[in-house]
Amino acid sequence: MPLYLADRLRHLAYDPGITPSDGGLPGLAVLKNVVNSINLFGIVAVVGALAVSLGVWAWGHHSGGHQAEANGKKGAVVAAGAALGLGAANGIVQFFSALGEQVQ
């Protein structure tokens, strides 16, 4: 009998049989709405950061402030990267989730 239990535990370690289930818990729609709102807030904030960074870049260029110009460029690149990350968040999570499902 102990051998049978050991075999079952070993099989459980390889295949626990857990898969994501849509609608398994109450409040999932509310949580999705909150996350969507946070993502939208982030995108709006990035638009503002990009506008400020581009303004600093232009001001630094025209006033001869090389440090301001460099900071404006860095801010624009960071804002563009943040926009890329926020826009691609669903795809990135979906890609790695699908990749993780292939692990045996």
N, C-alpha and C positions, 0 to 999 in steps of 0.2 A: 504493500500500500504506500509506503513512503516514496518509492520510485515513481509511482503514478503521480503523486503530488509534485515531486521534483520536475517531472516532464511537463506538467501543466504550468508550473511557475516559469520554466524556461520558455515555453511557448508564449506565455503572457509577456515576457520581457521582449520577445521579438515582435509580437503583434498584439498590442493592447486593444485593438479594435475601436480606437477613438478617432472620430472624424468631425470636422466642424459642422454644426447643424444650424441652419438659419431658422430663427424663431424659437430657439430652445428656451430662452429666458424672457420674462416680461420686461418691457422697457427697452428692447433692442432698437425699436424705431426711434425712440427718444434719444438714445445714445448716438445713433447714426446722424440724427439731426444736429446734435451738439457738435459732433466732430466735423460735419459739413460746415457748420457756422464758424468753427475755429479756423478751418481751412480758408474760408472766405475772408475772415478777419485778417489772416496772415497775408493773403494776396493783396488786400487793400493796403495793408501796412507796407508791403514791398513796393507797391506803386508809389506811395509817398516817399519812401526811402530812395527809390530810383530818381524821382523828380528832384529831391534835395541834392543827391549826389551829382546829378548832371548839372544842376545850378552851381554847385561848388566848383566843379570841374571847369565850367565856362568862366566863372568869376576869377578863378585862379589863373586860367590861361590869359585872360584879357588884362588882368592887373599885374601880371608878372610874378604872382605868388606861386612858386614852383611846388611848395609843400601843400598848399591848398589844391593845386591841380592834381598832384599825386594822390591826395586823399579822396578827391572826387572820383578819380579813376578807380581806386580800390573800392570805394563805396558802390559804384555802378556795377563792378564785377560781382561783388558780394550780393547785391540786390538781384542781379540776373541769375546767379546761382541759387538763391533762395526761391525765386520764382520757378526755376526749373525743378527744384526739389518739391515744392508744394504742388506743382502741376502734375508731377510724375509719381506722387506718393502712392496712389492706388495701384499703378502699374508696377512699381517697385515691390510693394508688399505682395501683390498677386504673383509676380515672377518668382520671388523667393519662397512663397508658400507652395507653389507648384513644384519648384525644385526640391523643397523639403519632402513633399509627398513621394518623390521618386526614390528617396533613401530607403534601402532595404536592410 
